[in-house]
Amino acid sequence: MATSLVKWIIAGLIFIFSQNKETDITTNHPFYVSVTEINHNPKDKTLEISCKIFINDFETVLEKTFNSKVDLNNAKYKEANDKMISQYIMKHFLIAVDGRPQTLQFVGCENKAESVWSYFQVDNIPSVKKIDINSNILYESFESEINILHVTVGGNRQSVEVTNPNTKASFKW
């Protein structure tokens, strides 16, 4: 009886997900998530920022944004991909420290498993009392997108989920 019930539940979930283009498990996945880590490095007076985005989702958004075919797994296109990635993130991830808007500096990116990790930094940040973030990464393509933000200052880590259509998060120390 329990085995039969589990089969019916799985069949029902497959049917439900297949009815919605955004959650079609035969070609996509039901959850859209990016993860951004921000660490204040007081020794170097920098913010170190890394952003993890699933490759297939990022390719979809970059293709729409730049109106061209994108293959983030092909090393032949690394220079062009890095340029698109840095431009996209700098437009869709804004940060202010202690009320002052900051400019991200692109450090590089790499593929790990099924994700792209992009790295940025902000120089000349000797101390931090407050960080304000405006993030709408992938929002233009995925209504259920969640941006998970982890911020560490002085060894204290704070985390928040920013779910489409919300874009803003604040952290205080």
DOZAGU-89968 format. One record per residue: residue number from 1; chain; y, z, x of N, C-alpha, C, O in turn. Coordinates in Angstrom, 2 decimals. Atoms other than C-alpha are relative to their C-alpha. Example, Ala and Ser with C-alpha at 12.3 -4.5 7.8 and 13.67 -1.06 7.14 Angstrom:
{zake 1; 'A'; {-1.19; 0.00; 0.89}; {-4.50; 7.80; 12.30}; {1.20; 0.00; 0.90}; {1.18; 0.66; 1.94}},
{zake 2; 'A'; {-1.19; -0.06; -0.82}; {-1.06; 7.14; 13.67}; {1.09; 0.73; -0.77}; {2.20; 0.90; -0.26}},
***
This chain:
{zake 1; 'A'; {-1.20; 0.00; 0.82}; {0.00; 0.00; 0.00}; {1.27; 0.00; 0.87}; {2.19; -0.78; 0.63}},
{zake 2; 'A'; {-1.18; -0.08; -0.87}; {2.49; 0.96; 2.76}; {0.20; -1.30; 0.75}; {1.34; -1.76; 0.90}},
{zake 3; 'A'; {-0.11; 1.27; -0.72}; {1.71; -2.22; 4.72}; {0.55; -1.08; -0.91}; {1.39; -1.88; -0.49}},
{zake 4; 'A'; {-0.49; 0.98; 0.97}; {2.30; -4.32; 1.63}; {1.48; 0.20; -0.28}; {2.23; -0.77; -0.38}},
{zake 5; 'A'; {-1.40; -0.32; 0.25}; {5.61; -2.55; 0.97}; {0.87; -0.45; 1.17}; {1.94; -1.02; 0.97}},
{zake 6; 'A'; {-0.76; 0.41; -1.19}; {6.78; -3.15; 4.56}; {0.16; -1.52; 0.02}; {1.23; -2.02; 0.34}},
{zake 7; 'A'; {-0.07; 1.46; 0.03}; {5.95; -6.87; 4.23}; {1.03; -0.47; -1.01}; {1.77; -1.41; -0.73}},
{zake 8; 'A'; {-0.96; 0.37; 1.04}; {7.99; -7.09; 1.01}; {1.43; 0.30; 0.45}; {2.34; -0.49; 0.19}},
{zake 9; 'A'; {-1.34; -0.35; -0.48}; {10.95; -5.30; 2.61}; {0.45; -1.01; 1.06}; {1.59; -1.47; 1.01}},
{zake 10; 'A'; {-0.35; 0.98; -1.04}; {10.88; -7.62; 5.65}; {0.30; -1.35; -0.62}; {1.29; -1.99; -0.25}},
{zake 11; 'A'; {-0.24; 1.29; 0.67}; {10.59; -10.70; 3.43}; {1.33; 0.02; -0.73}; {2.07; -0.96; -0.72}},
{zake 12; 'A'; {-1.27; -0.12; 0.71}; {13.51; -9.43; 1.34}; {1.18; -0.07; 0.94}; {2.17; -0.74; 0.64}},
{zake 13; 'A'; {-1.09; 0.03; -0.97}; {15.70; -8.85; 4.39}; {0.20; -1.41; 0.56}; {1.33; -1.86; 0.72}},
{zake 14; 'A'; {-0.11; 1.37; -0.51}; {14.93; -12.31; 5.76}; {0.68; -0.88; -1.04}; {1.54; -1.70; -0.70}},
{zake 15; 'A'; {-0.62; 0.80; 1.06}; {15.86; -13.82; 2.39}; {1.49; 0.30; -0.11}; {2.31; -0.61; -0.19}},
{zake 16; 'A'; {-1.40; -0.39; 0.13}; {19.11; -11.84; 2.16}; {0.82; -0.55; 1.15}; {1.87; -1.15; 0.94}},
{zake 17; 'A'; {-0.75; 0.49; -1.15}; {20.19; -12.69; 5.71}; {0.10; -1.52; 0.01}; {1.11; -2.06; 0.46}},
{zake 18; 'A'; {-0.03; 1.46; -0.03}; {19.31; -16.36; 5.28}; {0.93; -0.59; -1.05}; {1.24; -1.78; -0.99}},
{zake 19; 'A'; {-0.92; 0.48; 1.03}; {21.61; -16.62; 2.26}; {1.45; 0.01; 0.47}; {2.30; -0.64; -0.14}},
{zake 20; 'A'; {-1.35; -0.13; -0.51}; {24.69; -15.78; 4.30}; {0.07; -0.67; 1.36}; {-0.62; -0.26; 2.29}},
{zake 21; 'A'; {-0.10; 0.75; -1.26}; {25.70; -18.24; 7.07}; {0.27; 0.90; 1.19}; {-0.29; 0.71; 2.27}},
{zake 22; 'A'; {-0.36; -0.87; -1.11}; {27.21; -15.46; 9.17}; {-1.16; 0.88; 0.43}; {-1.19; 1.34; 1.57}},
{zake 23; 'A'; {1.10; -0.88; -0.36}; {23.99; -13.44; 9.09}; {-1.34; -0.71; -0.09}; {-2.35; -0.07; -0.37}},
{zake 24; 'A'; {1.25; 0.77; 0.05}; {21.38; -16.20; 9.16}; {-0.82; 0.31; 1.25}; {-0.50; -0.16; 2.34}},
{zake 25; 'A'; {0.76; -0.45; -1.16}; {18.74; -14.64; 11.41}; {-0.85; -1.10; 0.61}; {-1.44; -0.90; 1.68}},
{zake 26; 'A'; {0.76; 1.09; -0.61}; {17.06; -17.98; 11.99}; {0.81; -0.68; 1.09}; {0.23; -1.28; 2.00}},
{zake 27; 'A'; {-0.82; 0.64; -1.02}; {20.03; -19.23; 14.03}; {1.01; 0.95; 0.64}; {1.45; 0.71; 1.76}},
{zake 28; 'A'; {-1.00; -0.94; -0.51}; {22.40; -16.29; 14.50}; {-0.57; 1.41; -0.06}; {-1.79; 1.60; -0.09}},
{zake 29; 'A'; {0.42; -1.38; 0.13}; {22.27; -12.53; 14.30}; {0.95; 0.69; -0.97}; {2.08; 0.24; -1.14}},
{zake 30; 'A'; {-0.82; -0.61; 1.05}; {23.61; -10.14; 11.66}; {1.16; 0.86; 0.51}; {2.00; 1.26; -0.29}},
{zake 31; 'A'; {-1.06; -0.85; -0.52}; {25.89; -8.14; 13.98}; {0.76; -0.73; 1.09}; {0.16; -1.39; 1.94}},
{zake 32; 'A'; {-0.87; 0.64; -0.98}; {28.83; -9.39; 16.02}; {0.80; 1.10; 0.68}; {1.64; 1.75; 0.05}},
{zake 33; 'A'; {-0.57; -1.13; -0.71}; {29.94; -6.95; 18.70}; {0.47; -0.41; 1.39}; {-0.22; -1.15; 2.10}},
{zake 34; 'A'; {-0.42; 0.06; -1.39}; {31.99; -6.94; 21.86}; {0.20; 1.44; 0.45}; {0.50; 2.32; -0.36}},
{zake 35; 'A'; {-0.19; -1.35; -0.55}; {32.22; -3.92; 24.16}; {0.97; -0.11; 1.16}; {0.78; -0.91; 2.08}},
{zake 36; 'A'; {-0.99; -0.01; -1.07}; {35.23; -3.20; 26.33}; {0.05; 1.40; 0.60}; {0.19; 2.40; -0.10}},
{zake 37; 'A'; {-0.09; -1.25; -0.76}; {35.25; -0.50; 29.01}; {1.31; -0.02; 0.79}; {1.63; -0.99; 1.47}},
{zake 38; 'A'; {-1.24; -0.15; -0.76}; {38.55; 0.72; 30.45}; {-0.10; 1.30; 0.78}; {-0.34; 2.36; 0.21}},
{zake 39; 'A'; {0.05; -1.18; -0.86}; {38.58; 3.11; 33.39}; {1.28; 0.09; 0.81}; {1.70; -0.88; 1.45}},
{zake 40; 'A'; {-1.17; -0.20; -0.85}; {41.66; 4.57; 35.01}; {-0.48; 0.46; 1.37}; {-1.22; 1.44; 1.48}},
{zake 41; 'A'; {0.33; -0.35; -1.37}; {41.28; 4.68; 38.78}; {1.27; 0.57; 0.63}; {2.13; -0.19; 1.08}},
{zake 42; 'A'; {-1.24; -0.59; -0.51}; {43.92; 7.17; 39.95}; {0.21; -0.24; 1.50}; {1.35; -0.33; 1.95}},
{zake 43; 'A'; {-0.12; 0.24; -1.45}; {43.17; 6.58; 43.65}; {0.67; -1.35; 0.27}; {1.59; -1.44; 1.09}},
{zake 44; 'A'; {-0.58; 1.34; -0.17}; {43.96; 2.85; 43.38}; {1.16; -0.27; -0.94}; {1.81; -1.32; -0.86}},
{zake 45; 'A'; {-1.07; 0.14; 1.00}; {46.47; 3.39; 40.54}; {-0.19; -1.25; -0.84}; {0.75; -2.02; -1.06}},
{zake 46; 'A'; {0.30; 1.19; 0.81}; {44.74; 0.76; 38.41}; {-0.77; 0.38; -1.25}; {-1.40; 1.44; -1.33}},
{zake 47; 'A'; {0.92; -0.01; 1.12}; {43.11; 0.27; 35.07}; {-1.02; -1.08; 0.29}; {-0.65; -2.22; 0.57}},
{zake 48; 'A'; {1.09; 0.94; -0.22}; {39.73; -1.41; 35.53}; {-0.61; -0.29; -1.37}; {-1.07; 0.62; -2.06}},
{zake 49; 'A'; {0.40; 0.39; 1.35}; {38.71; -3.35; 32.43}; {-1.15; -0.99; 0.08}; {-1.08; -1.99; 0.79}},
{zake 50; 'A'; {1.11; 0.95; 0.10}; {35.38; -5.00; 31.67}; {-0.30; -0.22; -1.48}; {-0.27; 0.70; -2.29}},
{zake 51; 'A'; {0.22; 0.38; 1.38}; {34.57; -6.85; 28.49}; {-1.32; -0.76; -0.10}; {-1.52; -1.77; 0.57}},
{zake 52; 'A'; {1.31; 0.62; 0.19}; {31.03; -7.72; 27.35}; {-0.03; -0.71; -1.35}; {0.24; -0.11; -2.39}},
{zake 53; 'A'; {0.07; 0.81; 1.21}; {30.60; -10.54; 24.82}; {-1.27; -0.84; 0.07}; {-1.58; -1.41; 1.12}},
{zake 54; 'A'; {1.21; 0.81; 0.02}; {27.39; -12.28; 23.76}; {0.36; -1.47; 0.23}; {1.31; -1.99; -0.36}},
{zake 55; 'A'; {-0.29; 1.37; -0.41}; {27.27; -15.78; 25.26}; {0.10; -0.95; -1.18}; {1.06; -1.71; -1.27}},
{zake 56; 'A'; {-0.03; 0.97; 1.09}; {26.42; -17.69; 22.08}; {1.22; 0.20; -0.90}; {1.80; -0.78; -1.36}},
{zake 57; 'A'; {-1.19; -0.27; 0.81}; {29.22; -15.98; 20.11}; {1.26; -0.46; 0.72}; {2.15; -1.05; 0.11}},
{zake 58; 'A'; {-1.18; 0.36; -0.79}; {31.73; -16.51; 22.91}; {0.14; -1.52; 0.08}; {1.24; -2.04; -0.02}},
{zake 59; 'A'; {-0.06; 1.46; -0.03}; {30.81; -20.20; 23.22}; {0.54; -0.55; -1.31}; {1.35; -1.48; -1.30}},
{zake 60; 'A'; {-0.48; 0.45; 1.31}; {31.38; -20.65; 19.48}; {1.52; 0.13; -0.10}; {2.21; -0.80; -0.51}},
{zake 61; 'A'; {-1.43; -0.25; 0.09}; {34.85; -19.11; 19.68}; {0.78; -0.86; 0.99}; {1.82; -1.42; 0.63}},
{zake 62; 'A'; {-0.71; 0.80; -1.00}; {35.87; -20.87; 22.90}; {0.03; -1.47; -0.37}; {1.04; -2.14; -0.15}},
{zake 63; 'A'; {0.02; 1.40; 0.44}; {34.79; -24.25; 21.52}; {1.05; -0.25; -1.07}; {1.74; -1.27; -1.04}},
{zake 64; 'A'; {-1.02; 0.14; 1.05}; {37.00; -23.71; 18.45}; {1.40; 0.14; 0.58}; {2.30; -0.63; 0.23}},
{zake 65; 'A'; {-1.32; -0.28; -0.57}; {39.90; -22.32; 20.47}; {0.51; -1.14; 0.88}; {1.67; -1.52; 0.79}},
{zake 66; 'A'; {-0.42; 1.01; -0.97}; {39.95; -25.00; 23.18}; {-0.42; -1.41; -0.38}; {-0.19; -2.36; 0.37}},
{zake 67; 'A'; {0.37; 1.30; 0.54}; {38.53; -27.85; 21.09}; {-0.79; -0.84; 1.00}; {-0.52; -2.03; 1.20}},
{zake 68; 'A'; {0.86; 0.72; -0.94}; {35.88; -28.75; 23.66}; {-1.35; 0.68; 0.06}; {-1.49; 1.85; -0.31}},
{zake 69; 'A'; {1.35; -0.55; -0.17}; {32.19; -28.24; 24.36}; {0.02; 1.02; 1.12}; {0.63; 0.80; 2.17}},
{zake 70; 'A'; {0.02; -1.07; -0.99}; {31.51; -25.01; 26.25}; {-1.45; 0.37; 0.28}; {-2.25; 0.56; -0.64}},
{zake 71; 'A'; {1.33; -0.44; -0.42}; {28.40; -24.08; 28.25}; {0.19; 1.08; 1.06}; {0.35; 0.79; 2.24}},
{zake 72; 'A'; {-0.26; -1.12; -0.92}; {28.83; -20.63; 29.77}; {-1.15; 0.28; 0.95}; {-0.99; 1.05; 1.90}},
{zake 73; 'A'; {1.14; -0.19; -0.89}; {25.39; -20.77; 31.37}; {-0.07; -1.02; 1.14}; {-0.91; -0.90; 2.02}},
{zake 74; 'A'; {0.05; 1.08; -0.98}; {26.14; -23.85; 33.47}; {0.99; 0.28; 1.14}; {2.21; 0.23; 0.94}},
{zake 75; 'A'; {-0.84; -0.32; -1.15}; {27.45; -22.96; 36.94}; {0.94; -1.15; 0.37}; {1.98; -0.92; 0.99}},
{zake 76; 'A'; {-0.83; 1.18; -0.28}; {28.86; -26.49; 37.22}; {1.38; 0.12; -0.65}; {2.35; -0.47; -0.15}},
{zake 77; 'A'; {-1.26; -0.13; 0.74}; {31.60; -25.49; 34.73}; {0.67; 1.36; 0.22}; {1.57; 1.73; -0.54}},
{zake 78; 'A'; {-0.49; -1.37; -0.20}; {32.34; -22.02; 36.17}; {1.52; 0.08; 0.07}; {2.12; 0.94; -0.58}},
{zake 79; 'A'; {-1.45; -0.07; -0.13}; {35.95; -22.74; 37.12}; {0.69; -0.22; -1.34}; {1.60; 0.53; -1.70}},
{zake 80; 'A'; {-0.58; 0.26; 1.32}; {36.81; -24.23; 33.72}; {-0.32; 1.13; -0.97}; {0.54; 1.54; -1.75}},
{zake 81; 'A'; {0.39; -1.11; 0.87}; {34.87; -21.47; 31.93}; {0.83; 1.25; 0.29}; {1.30; 1.91; -0.62}},
{zake 82; 'A'; {-0.80; -1.17; -0.37}; {36.67; -18.74; 33.88}; {1.42; -0.11; -0.54}; {1.98; 0.87; -1.03}},
{zake 83; 'A'; {-1.37; 0.21; 0.49}; {40.02; -20.26; 32.93}; {0.07; 0.22; -1.52}; {0.98; 0.89; -2.01}},
{zake 84; 'A'; {0.01; -0.19; 1.45}; {39.11; -20.40; 29.21}; {-0.21; 1.47; -0.35}; {0.47; 2.00; -1.23}},
{zake 85; 'A'; {0.30; -1.41; 0.27}; {37.67; -16.87; 29.27}; {1.23; 0.86; 0.25}; {1.60; 1.69; -0.59}},
{zake 86; 'A'; {-1.16; -0.83; -0.32}; {40.70; -15.36; 30.99}; {1.14; -0.24; -0.99}; {1.78; 0.72; -1.44}},
{zake 87; 'A'; {-1.06; 0.30; 0.96}; {43.17; -17.16; 28.69}; {-0.30; 0.61; -1.36}; {0.58; 1.17; -2.01}},
{zake 88; 'A'; {0.38; -0.53; 1.30}; {41.24; -16.15; 25.59}; {0.15; 1.52; -0.05}; {0.77; 2.05; -0.97}},
{zake 89; 'A'; {-0.05; -1.46; 0.00}; {40.89; -12.47; 26.51}; {1.45; 0.48; 0.10}; {1.84; 1.41; -0.61}},
{zake 90; 'A'; {-1.38; -0.44; -0.16}; {44.52; -12.16; 27.63}; {0.82; -0.20; -1.28}; {1.80; 0.51; -1.50}},
{zake 91; 'A'; {-0.69; 0.23; 1.28}; {45.63; -13.51; 24.24}; {-0.51; 0.96; -1.08}; {0.26; 1.37; -1.96}},
{zake 92; 'A'; {0.62; -0.78; 1.09}; {43.24; -11.40; 22.13}; {-0.24; 1.47; 0.34}; {-0.78; 2.20; -0.48}},
{zake 93; 'A'; {0.14; -1.40; -0.39}; {43.25; -8.09; 24.05}; {1.29; 0.43; 0.67}; {1.55; 0.10; 1.83}},
{zake 94; 'A'; {-1.30; -0.45; -0.51}; {46.65; -6.48; 24.50}; {-0.06; 1.51; 0.21}; {-0.66; 2.24; -0.57}},
{zake 95; 'A'; {0.05; -1.41; -0.34}; {47.18; -3.12; 26.13}; {1.38; 0.49; 0.42}; {2.13; -0.20; 1.10}},
{zake 96; 'A'; {-1.24; -0.66; -0.41}; {50.11; -0.74; 26.52}; {-0.37; 1.37; 0.53}; {-1.21; 2.07; -0.05}},
{zake 97; 'A'; {0.23; -1.31; -0.60}; {50.15; 2.33; 28.75}; {1.30; 0.78; -0.08}; {2.35; 0.34; 0.40}},
{zake 98; 'A'; {-1.17; -0.86; 0.20}; {52.53; 5.13; 27.84}; {1.17; -0.78; -0.59}; {2.32; -0.61; -0.18}},
{zake 99; 'A'; {-1.02; 0.75; 0.74}; {54.41; 2.75; 25.54}; {0.46; -1.28; 0.67}; {1.29; -2.00; 0.12}},
{zake 100; 'A'; {-0.43; 1.22; -0.73}; {54.79; -0.04; 28.13}; {-1.10; -1.05; -0.04}; {-2.21; -0.80; 0.42}},
{zake 101; 'A'; {1.00; 1.09; 0.00}; {52.99; -3.37; 27.53}; {-0.39; -0.36; 1.42}; {0.45; -0.37; 2.33}},
{zake 102; 'A'; {0.53; 0.33; -1.32}; {50.80; -4.37; 30.46}; {-0.55; -1.43; 0.01}; {-0.94; -1.97; -1.02}},
{zake 103; 'A'; {0.57; 1.33; -0.18}; {49.67; -7.72; 31.82}; {-1.33; 0.12; 0.71}; {-1.43; 0.71; 1.78}},
{zake 104; 'A'; {1.33; -0.01; -0.61}; {45.98; -8.17; 32.52}; {-0.04; -1.01; 1.14}; {0.53; -2.10; 1.05}},
{zake 105; 'A'; {0.26; 0.92; -1.11}; {45.00; -9.73; 35.84}; {-1.50; -0.30; -0.01}; {-2.32; 0.61; 0.06}},
{zake 106; 'A'; {1.41; 0.41; 0.03}; {41.76; -11.70; 35.72}; {-0.60; 0.18; 1.39}; {-0.06; -0.29; 2.38}},
{zake 107; 'A'; {0.70; -0.24; -1.27}; {39.32; -10.58; 38.42}; {-1.19; -0.96; 0.13}; {-1.47; -1.45; 1.22}},
{zake 108; 'A'; {1.14; 0.90; -0.03}; {36.29; -12.70; 37.47}; {-0.91; 0.27; -1.18}; {-0.62; 1.10; -2.04}},
{zake 109; 'A'; {0.99; -0.23; 1.06}; {33.28; -12.91; 35.21}; {-1.37; -0.38; 0.52}; {-1.52; -1.10; 1.51}},
{zake 110; 'A'; {1.38; 0.30; -0.36}; {29.52; -13.08; 35.38}; {-0.86; 0.10; -1.25}; {-0.54; 0.81; -2.20}},
{zake 111; 'A'; {0.97; -0.07; 1.09}; {26.59; -13.65; 33.07}; {-1.07; 1.01; 0.37}; {-1.58; 1.02; 1.48}},
{zake 112; 'A'; {1.09; -0.97; -0.15}; {24.10; -10.82; 32.62}; {-0.80; -0.07; -1.28}; {-0.30; 0.20; -2.37}},
{zake 113; 'A'; {0.89; 0.16; 1.16}; {21.14; -11.43; 30.32}; {0.64; -0.98; -0.97}; {0.89; -2.13; -0.61}},
{zake 114; 'A'; {-0.56; 0.88; 1.02}; {22.62; -12.87; 27.11}; {1.49; 0.21; -0.21}; {2.04; -0.18; -1.24}},
{zake 115; 'A'; {-1.40; -0.35; 0.16}; {26.17; -11.68; 27.71}; {0.85; -0.51; 1.17}; {0.35; -0.74; 2.27}},
{zake 116; 'A'; {-1.00; 0.28; -1.02}; {29.30; -12.63; 29.61}; {0.79; 1.28; 0.20}; {1.30; 1.87; -0.75}},
{zake 117; 'A'; {-0.85; -1.12; -0.36}; {31.04; -9.81; 31.42}; {1.23; -0.57; 0.68}; {1.11; -1.27; 1.69}},
{zake 118; 'A'; {-1.25; 0.43; -0.64}; {34.69; -10.53; 32.20}; {0.73; 1.25; 0.49}; {0.70; 2.30; -0.16}},
{zake 119; 'A'; {-0.62; -1.14; -0.67}; {36.69; -8.28; 34.49}; {1.49; -0.25; 0.21}; {1.92; -1.33; 0.62}},
{zake 120; 'A'; {-1.45; 0.06; -0.13}; {40.41; -7.55; 34.53}; {0.47; 1.31; 0.63}; {-0.27; 2.29; 0.69}},
{zake 121; 'A'; {-0.59; -1.24; -0.45}; {42.71; -5.00; 36.07}; {1.49; -0.02; -0.30}; {2.10; -1.07; -0.48}},
{zake 122; 'A'; {-1.44; -0.19; 0.14}; {46.20; -3.64; 35.60}; {0.41; 0.89; 1.16}; {-0.11; 2.00; 1.31}},
{zake 123; 'A'; {-0.45; -0.75; -1.18}; {48.00; -2.47; 38.74}; {1.17; 0.91; -0.32}; {1.80; 0.81; -1.38}},
{zake 124; 'A'; {-1.15; -0.90; 0.05}; {50.59; 0.24; 39.31}; {-0.03; 0.92; -1.22}; {0.96; 1.06; -1.94}},
{zake 125; 'A'; {0.16; -0.98; 1.08}; {49.24; 2.78; 36.79}; {-0.41; 1.33; 0.66}; {-1.59; 1.65; 0.71}},
{zake 126; 'A'; {0.34; -1.24; -0.70}; {49.47; 6.13; 38.65}; {-0.58; 1.08; -0.91}; {-1.42; 1.87; -0.49}},
{zake 127; 'A'; {0.51; -0.99; 0.95}; {48.84; 8.24; 35.54}; {0.03; -0.59; -1.41}; {0.70; -1.58; -1.68}},
{zake 128; 'A'; {0.09; 0.49; 1.38}; {48.01; 7.81; 31.86}; {0.06; 1.18; -0.95}; {-0.70; 2.15; -0.81}},
{zake 129; 'A'; {-0.04; -1.00; 1.08}; {49.00; 9.89; 28.86}; {-0.47; -0.63; -1.31}; {-1.05; 0.05; -2.15}},
{zake 130; 'A'; {0.36; 0.67; 1.25}; {48.44; 7.28; 26.15}; {-0.28; -1.48; 0.28}; {0.42; -2.13; 1.05}},
{zake 131; 'A'; {0.32; 1.43; -0.07}; {46.80; 3.87; 25.86}; {-0.08; -0.53; -1.43}; {-0.80; 0.01; -2.26}},
{zake 132; 'A'; {0.05; 0.69; 1.29}; {47.42; 1.59; 22.88}; {-0.62; -1.37; 0.22}; {-0.26; -2.09; 1.15}},
{zake 133; 'A'; {0.71; 1.27; -0.13}; {45.14; -1.39; 22.37}; {0.11; -0.78; -1.31}; {0.01; -0.21; -2.40}},
{zake 134; 'A'; {0.05; 0.91; 1.13}; {45.39; -4.38; 20.06}; {-1.06; -1.04; 0.36}; {-0.84; -1.89; 1.22}},
{zake 135; 'A'; {1.12; 0.88; -0.32}; {42.05; -6.22; 20.09}; {-0.49; -0.72; -1.25}; {-0.85; -0.10; -2.25}},
{zake 136; 'A'; {0.58; 0.81; 1.08}; {40.97; -9.07; 17.85}; {-0.96; -1.05; 0.58}; {-1.01; -2.19; 0.14}},
{zake 137; 'A'; {0.96; 0.87; -0.67}; {38.30; -10.57; 20.09}; {-1.04; -0.48; -1.01}; {-1.68; 0.32; -1.68}},
{zake 138; 'A'; {0.96; 0.70; 0.86}; {36.13; -13.06; 18.13}; {0.30; 0.08; -1.49}; {-0.49; -0.42; -2.29}},
{zake 139; 'A'; {-0.30; -0.16; 1.42}; {37.83; -12.20; 14.82}; {0.14; -1.33; -0.73}; {-0.21; -1.43; -1.91}},
{zake 140; 'A'; {-0.24; 1.27; 0.67}; {38.71; -15.82; 14.10}; {-1.28; -0.70; -0.43}; {-1.24; -1.61; -1.25}},
{zake 141; 'A'; {1.27; 0.65; 0.35}; {35.03; -16.77; 13.87}; {-0.99; 0.90; -0.73}; {-1.88; 0.40; -1.42}},
{zake 142; 'A'; {1.01; -0.89; 0.57}; {33.17; -13.67; 12.70}; {0.67; 1.12; -0.80}; {1.27; 2.03; -0.22}},
{zake 143; 'A'; {-0.63; -0.99; 0.88}; {34.36; -11.64; 9.71}; {-0.51; 1.41; 0.24}; {0.23; 2.38; 0.02}},
{zake 144; 'A'; {0.56; -1.33; -0.19}; {32.05; -8.75; 10.59}; {0.08; 0.47; 1.46}; {-0.63; 1.40; 1.84}},
{zake 145; 'A'; {-0.13; -0.35; -1.42}; {33.10; -8.57; 14.27}; {0.43; 1.45; 0.18}; {1.32; 1.93; -0.52}},
{zake 146; 'A'; {-0.35; -1.36; -0.39}; {33.25; -5.08; 15.79}; {0.33; -0.02; 1.48}; {-0.45; -0.51; 2.29}},
{zake 147; 'A'; {-0.37; -0.18; -1.40}; {35.12; -4.38; 19.03}; {-0.16; 1.48; 0.31}; {0.56; 2.32; -0.23}},
{zake 148; 'A'; {0.21; -1.39; -0.41}; {33.81; -1.19; 20.63}; {0.80; 0.21; 1.28}; {0.66; -0.54; 2.24}},
{zake 149; 'A'; {-0.87; -0.29; -1.12}; {36.31; 0.34; 23.03}; {-0.35; 1.36; 0.59}; {-0.37; 2.36; -0.13}},
{zake 150; 'A'; {0.25; -1.24; -0.73}; {35.44; 2.97; 25.65}; {1.11; 0.13; 1.04}; {1.31; -0.78; 1.85}},
{zake 151; 'A'; {-1.09; -0.21; -0.95}; {38.35; 4.43; 27.62}; {-0.22; 1.31; 0.72}; {-0.42; 2.35; 0.09}},
{zake 152; 'A'; {0.19; -1.19; -0.82}; {37.98; 6.88; 30.50}; {1.23; 0.24; 0.86}; {1.64; -0.62; 1.65}},
{zake 153; 'A'; {-1.15; -0.42; -0.79}; {40.95; 8.72; 31.99}; {-0.26; 1.43; 0.44}; {-0.60; 2.28; -0.39}},
{zake 154; 'A'; {0.21; -1.34; -0.52}; {40.64; 11.77; 34.23}; {-1.40; 0.54; -0.26}; {-1.59; 1.74; -0.42}},
{zake 155; 'A'; {1.37; -0.39; 0.25}; {36.90; 11.81; 33.68}; {-0.33; 0.24; -1.47}; {-1.48; 0.51; -1.81}},
{zake 156; 'A'; {0.21; -0.19; 1.44}; {37.35; 12.14; 29.90}; {-0.13; -1.35; -0.69}; {0.77; -2.18; -0.63}},
{zake 157; 'A'; {0.29; 1.27; 0.67}; {35.80; 9.33; 27.87}; {0.22; 0.14; -1.50}; {-0.25; 1.09; -2.13}},
{zake 158; 'A'; {-0.21; 0.09; 1.44}; {36.96; 8.41; 24.38}; {-0.47; -1.39; -0.44}; {-0.32; -2.37; 0.29}},
{zake 159; 'A'; {0.51; 1.27; 0.51}; {35.42; 5.69; 22.23}; {0.43; -0.19; -1.45}; {0.62; 0.78; -2.19}},
{zake 160; 'A'; {-0.35; 0.33; 1.39}; {36.34; 3.92; 19.01}; {-0.53; -1.40; -0.32}; {-0.64; -2.25; 0.56}},
{zake 161; 'A'; {0.36; 1.33; 0.50}; {35.14; 0.98; 16.93}; {1.20; -0.56; -0.74}; {1.80; 0.12; -1.57}},
{zake 162; 'A'; {-1.05; 0.70; 0.72}; {37.74; -1.52; 15.77}; {-0.69; -1.16; -0.71}; {-1.20; -2.08; -0.06}},
{zake 163; 'A'; {0.75; 0.97; 0.79}; {36.30; -3.60; 12.95}; {0.97; -0.96; -0.70}; {1.96; -0.54; -1.30}},
{zake 164; 'A'; {-0.79; 1.03; 0.65}; {37.75; -6.87; 11.68}; {0.22; 0.38; -1.46}; {-0.76; 0.69; -2.14}},
{zake 165; 'A'; {-1.24; 0.57; -0.52}; {40.42; -7.06; 10.22}; {0.87; 0.97; 0.79}; {1.94; 0.57; 1.25}},
{zake 166; 'A'; {-0.79; -0.96; -0.78}; {41.68; -3.89; 11.97}; {0.03; -0.42; 1.47}; {-0.94; -0.97; 1.98}},
{zake 167; 'A'; {-0.14; 0.44; -1.38}; {42.97; -4.50; 15.48}; {0.48; 1.10; 0.94}; {0.38; 0.94; 2.16}},
{zake 168; 'A'; {-0.69; -0.96; -0.85}; {44.65; -1.33; 16.75}; {-0.80; 1.28; 0.24}; {-1.51; 1.77; -0.64}},
{zake 169; 'A'; {0.60; -1.28; -0.37}; {43.39; 1.74; 18.58}; {0.93; 0.69; 0.99}; {1.60; 0.03; 1.79}},
{zake 170; 'A'; {-0.81; -0.79; -0.92}; {45.18; 4.55; 20.43}; {-0.83; 1.12; 0.58}; {-1.69; 1.69; -0.09}},
{zake 171; 'A'; {0.69; -1.06; -0.72}; {43.93; 7.03; 22.98}; {1.04; 0.87; 0.67}; {1.98; 0.35; 1.28}},
{zake 172; 'A'; {-0.96; -0.93; -0.61}; {45.78; 10.16; 24.16}; {-0.74; 1.02; 0.85}; {-1.86; 1.43; 0.55}},
{zake 173; 'A'; {0.54; -1.04; -0.88}; {45.18; 12.63; 26.99}; {1.03; 1.06; 0.20}; {0.77; 2.04; 0.91}},
***
